[in-house]
Amino acid sequence: MKKYFIIAAALSGFLLNSCSKKFLTENPFSSVAASDAIRSVNDMTAALNGVYAGMRSANLYGRTLPIIGDLMADNIYISAANSGRYLSQWQYSVTVSDGFVDGTWGDAYTVILRANNVINAVLDSNTAAVGELKGEAMAVRALMYFELVRQFGVPYTVDSTALGVPIVLTYNPNAKPARAKVSEVYAQILTDLQGAVNLIDENDKSTAYINKYGAEALLARVYQFMGNWQQAQAYAEDIVNNGGYTLTTSDQLQSYWAATDPRTDRVETIFEIEYDKVDYLFTDALDAFYSQDGYGDALCTQGLYNLYTPTDARQSLIIPGTRASDSVLIVNKYPNTSNPNGTDNSKVIRYAEVLLILAEAYHNNGNDPQALATLNLVAQQRDPAFTGYNNIGDSLELDILNERRKELAFEGFRFWDFIRLNLDITREANAQEYPGQTPLLIPAGDTRRQMPMPQTETDANPNIVQNPGY
């Protein structure tokens, strides 16, 4: 992989300094051999901070991953007055030279490189602290491979033998790895996450770090994508029964999203990407893409807004307003663009998602009464006036997806629900939201739902096979 291996060759042992892209040229760490870069627990801690810092990239959780997860579905659209970003994702006209595709690929593999160096480091002592740090790196590596395989591969439940992405676990600047099968990538993800669960203690670190339950939540999410509902249920249940997490109350929902510091109280957030005033994306951040104090390009669709009742606290996170003389719905889930005292973190795993995975698992495992009870924990907490869902069977499945849409909006989940369930994406006809060149139907099996291998990658590595349709 061109970006991955160019970066790797330049930095065989960059690891001791962490938190922004200037590490690419900083000395002395860029000239330290990889085998010597991590020699102590302190070294490994600094290196792990670099692993986490890599996920701040605008090509990852800093903006692109959350945006495309809603934009390529039906939750948000690009304003007619826009900065030109993500138009091809919105219009399903992505090409092999797309900068966001290339950026996600390169930056995800950069994080994997950093994680590999932590995981493969050999220290004189093999203490619990070392295991903890390696476990966190394994969880992050698994998360990156999960993001990559679902973007560039077909859904596991459609064809697990299809091509996924290259698996790279050790440093080799001369390697030109071929794409592994989707099933092989998922197997590696599960191996890493299960290893992480065994290594990570139920620590008291903040939500800026992945703890044992964060790794279990990722396992529940991955098993959900695989359609393995027994395992999804088992891991989600352990979090619910033993993790000590609670939902944010409806009256605290706005203040929850306005808070800028990582948490230690196990309220709602399980894992988030932390930003600070030094390592912050400013106008390239996710909040700036929603806020009218920033670019403000991404706007809420009317169809999503109409799902919320006036008593639903989540409706308050969307503000009716005006942009370029149009009446629009402004997303206010990330309200700190112009706040000099804080920045919006990117929530990667929340307790509400775990409950919704559990509800879906109960339903698919034939326990609709328990599915309803779990689903209503979320729905009625957000809307105290709601009397609760009461459907069973296929209608309950639709209710779960509906509640996922409402609860996880603007966090990048909606598109992936269509993908993992192999469902058609149907957008509501609305000329302001979807003008003529933007498709209203993206059926299951449409090759545009799978991202192309970046042109830079296929040029550099002859072993990379391009996806169909590109």
N, C-alpha and C positions, 0 to 999 in steps of 0.2 A: 504494500500500500504506500503510495508515493509520499503522502504527508506524514504518515506514521513513521516510515523508515528514514525519511530525510531528517525528521525531528530526532528520531532515535540516534541516528549516526552523529548528529551534531551534539547531542547531550547524553552520552552514554551514562553519565552519572549526575545529572542536574539536581538531584533530589533534595538537597538540604535546604534550599530556599524555595518558597512555595507559591506565592499568592497572586502573581499576575504574569502576563505573558513576557514581561521583561526577563524572566528566568531563562529565556532562550539564548540570551547573550551574556548573562551575568557570569563573572568569574568570582571565586575560583571554581564554583560548583560545576560549570559546564566542562571543565577540564579534568575533573576527578573521575577515575575509573569507576564503573558501576559496582565492581566488587568491593571497592573501598568507600563508597559514598555513605553507606549505612553501617556504622560500627557500634552503635549504642542505642539504648531505648530513646534517648533524646534525639538522636539522628532520625530514628524511625518515626518518632512523633512529628518532627518537622516535615519529613517526607510525606507522611499521611495527610498533614495539612495541605500539602501541595496537591494531593489526590482530590481532596474535597474542593480546593480552590479551582481546579480545572473545570468543575461542573458549573461554575458561575458564568462560563462563556455565553455570549449572546446566541451562539449556535446551538447551545444546549438548554439548560433550564433558565438561563438568563433571559431568553425570549423565544427562540424558535420552537422548541418542543411544546411548550404550553400553547403557543399561538396556532401551530398547524393542527393540533389535536381538536381545536374548535373550529378553525377556519375551513378545513377540508370537509367538515360536516355541515351543520346547520345552526350553530350557535352564534357565530359572529360573521361579519362581512367587512370588506374594505370600503371605506368612505370614497365617494367620488372625488373629494379633495384629499389626496393621499401623497405619500412620499415615494411611492413606487415599490415599496417592500411587499413581498409575499403575493404579488399579483398572480404569478404563475401557479402558486398553490391554490389560491382561491378559484382560479379559472381552469384548473387541471390542464395546464399547458407546460408543465415542468419538462426541461430538457436535460441532457447529460452534462451540460455546462452550467447548470443552475448553481449559483453561489451559496445558497443556503443548504442545499443538499451536500455540496462539497465541504462546506464548513462543519456541518454536523458530523459527517464521516470522519474528517480529519481530527476534530476536537474530541470526539468520543474515543478514538484510538489513542490520542495523546493521554487522556485520562487512564485508559487501559495500560499504556506504557508505564505511567507513574505507579499504578496499582501493582503491576507485575514486579517492579523493582522493590516494593515493600514486601510483597508476598515471598519473593525469591531470596531476600536478604538472609544471610547466615550470620548470626550473632553467637558470641561465645556462650551466652546464657540463654536458655529457652524458658523464660519465665511466663507466668500468666499474663503479665503486662505485654510481653511480646506477642503472645497468642491473640490478645485482645486487639492489638493494632493490626496484625495480619488479618484477623477476622473482619475488621471494618473494611480493609482494602479489598478483601474477597467479595464483600457485599457490594461495594461500589463497582468492581469489575463486572459482577453479574448484572447490575443495573444498566451499565453501559452496553453490554452485549444484548440485553433485552431490548433496549431502545433501538439498537442497530438492526437486530433480526426482524423486528416487527415493521421497521421502515423499508428494509431492502429485501426481505423475504416474503413469501406468501404465508398466510395464517397456518399455524401448526395444525389446526383442525381441518384444513382444506387439503394440504399435502405436506406432511412432515418430511418427506423424502426429497422435496425440492431444494434448490440452492438457497442457502442463507448467507452468512458472511464469514470471512476468514477468522479462525480462532488462533490467536497469537498469545502465548503464555510465557514466553521467554524472549530475551533480547537477541536479535540476529539481524544486523543491518543488511545482510545479503539475501535474506529470504524473500521469496515472491510467492506467498501462500495463496492457494486456491480457496474458493468459497466452500465452506463446510455445509453439510446438509442442515436444514432447519432443525431436524431432530437432534443432530449433534451439538448445535449451538445451545438448544434448550437443555440438553444433558449437562453441558458445561455450566450453564447458569444455575441449574439445580445443585450441582456438586459444590459450586462456590457458596451458594446461599446456605446449604445444609452445613457446610464447614463453618460458615460464619456463625450460625446459630450455636454450634458446639463450642466455639472459641470466645464469643463475646459474652461478657457477664451482663447481668441486669444492672448496668452501670448508671450512675447519677449524672452522666454528662448531659449537656443541653441537647435540644432537638437539632442542633447543627451537626450532630454526629449520629451515625446509625448504631442503635443498640440492638440487643437480642430481639426485641419485639419488632424493630424496624426490619430486620432480616426476615422474621417470620411473616410480616405483612407483605414483603416482596415475594416470598414464597407463595402466599395465598393469591397474590395478583398473577404470578406466573402460572400457577396451576389453574386459575380461572381462564387464562388465555389458552391453556392446553385442553380445557374441557375436563380436567380431572377434579371433579367436584368433591370427592371424598377427601382428598388432600387439601383442597382449598378450604373446606369446612374445618378440618382438623387444626390447621394453623390459625385461621381466623378465630376459632373458638378459644384457643389458648390465649390469644391476646385479650379477648373479651373477659375470660375467666380469671386471668392471672396478671394481666398487664397493668391494671390500675388506671386505665385511661377513661376519661369522661368526655361527653360532647359539650361544646359551648352552648349555653342557654340562648334562647331567642333574643332576649334583651341585651345580651352581651356580644351578639354576632358582629355588629359593626365595629365595636372596640377590639374584638379579636382580630379582625382583618386589618385594623389600623395599627396594631401593635408592631413594633419594629425589632424587638429583641427575641432571640431564641428562648424557649421555655424550658422550665425544669419541673413544672407542676403536673405534667401528664394530662393537661386539658387540651383535647382535640389534636394538636400537632404531634406526630410521631417522628417525622424527619423533614427538615427543610434546608434549603441552601441559604446560608447566611451571607449578607453583604454588609460592608461597612463603607465609611467615607473614603477609604483609600482604594479598596477593591470594589468599586461600584461602576455600573455600566452607564450611568447618567442617561443621556437621551437614547442610548441603545438598549435600555432596560425594558423589561416587560411592562412595568407600570407606565412608562412613557409612551408605549405604543397604544395604551388605552386612554390615558389621561389627556384632556384637552389642554393641559399645561405642557404636554410634550408633543409628540407627533399626533396622537389621538386618532390614528388611522382605523383602528379596529373598533367596531360598534356592535352592539347587541342586536340580534334579529328580533323582529316583532313576535315571531312564532315562539321563541323561548320566553320572552317577557310575558306573553299571554298565559303561560303555564302557572305563573305565580298569582296567588290571591293577595289582596291587600293586607291580610293578616299574616302572611308568610314573611318572616324576617329577611329572607333572601331577596325579596323584591327591593328592599332598601339599598341593596348593593348595586342597583341599576338606576340611573338618574335620567329622566326625560330632559332633553336639552336641544340645542340648535348647533348645527355645523354647516357652514357654507350655505346658509339659508334653508337648509333642510331640517325638519323635525327628526331628531334621532334619539336613540337610547344609549346613554354613555355608561360604560362599565366603571364602577367605582369600588371594585373588589381590591384594588391596589391603589390606595389613596395618597401615597406619600411622595409623589413625584416632586412636588415643590416644597416638601417639608424639610427645613434645614436641620432638623434634629433626628432624622431617621430615614431609613430606606426600606422598601418592601422586600422581604425575603420571599423566595419561591417555595411554596409548600409542595413537597414531593409525595408524602404519605400522611394522610389524616385518618383519625379514628372513624370518622363518618364513612370513609371508603371501606374500611375493614368491615363495618357493620353491613354495608350494602353488598360486599362480596359474600358475607355470611348468609344474608337473606337469599341471594341468588343460589348459593350452594345448597341451602336447605330445600329450596324449591326443586332444584334439579336432582336432589337425593330423595324426593318424594315426601318431604315434610312441609307441606304448605302452611299448616297452622303456625309452626315455628318461624317459617319464612315471613309470614304476615306480622307476627309479633316483633321480629327484628327490624323489618322494613319500617314499621310504624314508630319504632324508637327514634329513627331519624326524622321521619316526616312530621310527627307530632311535636318533636322538640323544636323544629324550625317554624311550625305553624300551629300554635296552641289551640286555634279554633278548629283545626282539621279533626274530623271524627275518626279518621283512619281508613286505610285501604281494607277491603274485605273480599276481593276477588280471589279465585283459585285457578289453577291450570294455566292455560296460555294467557289469559287475561292478567294473571298475577305476574307473569314474565314481563308483559308490557308495562305494568305498574312499576316493577323494579327498574326497568330501563328508563322510564319516565322520571323516577325519583333520582336516579343517577344523573340524568341530564340536568335536573334542577340543582342538585347539591354540588356537583363537581364542575359546573359551568365555569369557563374561563381558566380552568386548570389543566386542560389538554386531554380530556378523557373521551369525549363524545365520538370522535372519528374512530377511535380504537374499539369502541363498543360495536360499531358497524363492522369493523374489520374482523374481530375475533368471532363474531356470530355469523359472518358472511352474509350480511344483509345489504339490500339496496340502500343507497343514500338518496333520499328524496327531499329536496329543498322546496319551500313554499314559493310559488310564483309571486314575486314582488320586484318591480322594476328598479326600485331604489337599492334593494339589497342584492339582487341578481339580474343585472342588465343582460342584454342579448348574448354577449360572448361568454357568459358564465353558465355552465350546465346546471340544470335543475335535477337531473337524474344521473347518478353514477352507480351503475348496477354492480352487484356482486360479480366478481370475475373480471371487471374492467382493469386492464393492465396499468391504467393511470393511478390506481390506488396503491401501487407498489413503486417506490422511488427507484430511479435508475442508478446503476453504478456510476460514480462520478467519472467524467472524461479523464481527469488527471490520473485517476487510479487505473483505468483500463490502458491508458497510454504507457504508464510506468510498469505495469505488471501484466504480462501476456497471459497469465494463468487465471485472470479474472474474467468470468463470462458475464456478458451484459444481460439484463433482464428483458423479457419479451416486450415488444412495443416501442423500444428505444433504439 
